[in-house]
Amino acid sequence: MHPFIYHRPANVNDAVTLAAKGPDHKLLAGGQSLVQAMKLRLSSPSDVIDLGSIKDLSGIKASGSEVTIGAMTRHAEVEKSPEVRKAIPALAALAGQIGDRQVRAMGTLGGALANNDPAADYPAAVLGLGATIVTNKRRIPADEFFKGLFETALAQGELITSVVFPVPKRAAYTKFKNQASRFAIVGVFVAESSSGVRVAVTGAGPCVFRQKDMEKALAAKFSPESVAGVKQAASGLNSDLHAGAEYRAHLVTVMAKRAVENALK
Ligand SMILES: Cc1cc2nc3c(=O)[nH]c(=O)nc-3n(C[C@H](O)[C@H](O)[C@H](O)COP(=O)(O)OP(=O)(O)OC[C@H]3O[C@@H](n4cnc5c(N)ncnc54)[C@H](O)[C@@H]3O)c2cc1C
């Protein structure tokens, strides 16, 4: 790890003022991705801006139709939150499947979304539920947030403050996990709400994406059989030592069918 200057601002304004100084000034949330990258010297920031003292960035608020989760809220807090478990049980269950106990104790919602790892779980929930990412500057709909491999709509120095999740009629997330890291080889989030059906796939491609053919089939009839016959094309999907593209394509249909079964339970 290269030397760096450590900052611990007390509020969002001070954090974004520091972060705006340049790409070498990095925000630090749970450190579960950034610190690994620094140890491997894949990232060598000159300045690290720890968000851990900014109280406004943590916490969970539920109204009838929405759940708002602060960017610094840890995965374990989402997993155990009575409000999330009641309003969006699929989201609490997803948080409980991220990594191991230590990762869930430290990792945060904002860090996971800003990082946008192709195999991360939260992007599937955010896109599948049609959530809104709130930053210090604007509100970004999920459909416009995830841009590509480790790439998002965030500008240099822009800070995620919270995420607003609409409460669906029903939803479920099913993943085929990497046995070592528990990242998704393929994960599918299915949600039905008054505005329609959304199906979001993580792990399979370079970035989370919506499976529109499955959405159409489920809008006609929300049943596992509706997606069982919908095939995902393998072209453009990830192929690595964990799974080939054809296998991942097959898993998309299998995980989607199981997610619909679980949503109907
Ligand atoms: C062993 C291991 C297993 C894991 N398994 C899984 C898994 O199964 N599923 C899964 O989804 N993830 C998994 N993860 C990743 C984990 O969920 C991380 O917590 C997450 O990717 C990053 O969140 P963080 O809070 O640690 O962010 P950090 O590592 O602190 O930051 C990550 C990036 O986000 C930026 N950032 C952080 N917060 C903000 C913010 N509020 N606004 C703007 N930018 C911000 C940082 O500058 C940095 O570039 C695993 C990690 C490890 C180490």
The ligand as a Gaussian input file, in Angstrom:
#p B3LYP/6-31G(d) Opt

LIG

0 1
 C      -14.299000     -11.273000       0.950000
 C      -15.340000     -10.384000       0.346000
 C      -16.535000     -10.936000      -0.094000
 C      -17.516000     -10.131000      -0.665000
 N      -18.672000     -10.717000      -1.094000
 C      -19.627000      -9.939000      -1.647000
 C      -20.856000     -10.518000      -2.087000
 O      -21.137000     -11.708000      -1.943000
 N      -21.775000      -9.686000      -2.672000
 C      -21.543000      -8.337000      -2.829000
 O      -22.398000      -7.645000      -3.357000
 N      -20.400000      -7.777000      -2.400000
 C      -19.446000      -8.531000      -1.809000
 N      -18.291000      -7.949000      -1.363000
 C      -18.114000      -6.496000      -1.527000
 C      -18.731000      -5.757000      -0.334000
 O      -20.125000      -5.798000      -0.413000
 C      -18.276000      -4.278000      -0.257000
 O      -18.796000      -3.815000       0.925000
 C      -18.725000      -3.331000      -1.341000
 O      -18.376000      -3.737000      -2.628000
 C      -18.072000      -1.961000      -1.186000
 O      -18.642000      -1.300000      -0.115000
 P      -17.761000      -0.567000       0.950000
 O      -18.708000       0.165000       1.841000
 O      -16.814000      -1.491000       1.589000
 O      -17.018000       0.538000       0.032000
 P      -15.481000       0.970000      -0.060000
 O      -14.630000      -0.200000      -0.324000
 O      -15.125000       1.845000       1.087000
 O      -15.573000       1.899000      -1.364000
 C      -15.806000       1.325000      -2.633000
 C      -15.848000       2.450000      -3.691000
 O      -16.999000       3.257000      -3.532000
 C      -16.669000       4.633000      -3.319000
 N      -17.638000       5.126000      -2.330000
 C      -17.876000       4.610000      -1.100000
 N      -18.932000       5.218000      -0.531000
 C      -19.358000       6.152000      -1.423000
 C      -20.437000       7.093000      -1.411000
 N      -21.278000       7.207000      -0.372000
 N      -20.604000       7.880000      -2.488000
 C      -19.773000       7.764000      -3.569000
 N      -18.736000       6.896000      -3.642000
 C      -18.554000       6.099000      -2.566000
 C      -15.233000       4.606000      -2.826000
 O      -14.545000       5.807000      -3.128000
 C      -14.669000       3.429000      -3.584000
 O      -14.318000       3.817000      -4.895000
 C      -17.302000      -8.729000      -0.796000
 C      -16.106000      -8.154000      -0.328000
 C      -15.129000      -8.970000       0.240000
 C      -13.873000      -8.329000       0.748000

